[in-house]
Amino acid sequence: MPDEPRRHPLFMLLLLVCAVGTAPFLFIGSEPAIVFGLPIWLWSSIGFTLALSLLTAWGILRYWHDDPGPPDGGASEDAPGGAV
C-alpha cells in the first residue's frame, strides 16, 4: 500500500498552519507597518505561501511514489502493443 501524506498527522498539521497563515488574520485592525514599501501583513502572507508551496512539494516528493510498472517496459495486458 502506498504511503500517503494524510497518514502523517504532523505533515497535515503543518499544511494546515501554513494554509491558515496565508490569510492575514493576525493583522486585522492593526496599523500596517511598512517594510520595503509593502505592509508587513503582505510579507507574512508571502512567507506562508512560500512555506506552503515548499511543504507541499516536499510532501509529494517524500510520500507519494508511483508503483513500478510491469517489467516489460510499461506494456500491459489490457492494451495491446503498450498503447494506452
Secondary structure, DSSP 8 states (H G I E B T S, - for coil): ----GGG-HHHHHHHHHHHHHTS-GGGTTS---EETTEEHHHHHHHHHHHHHHHHHHHHHHHH-------TTTS--SSSGGG--
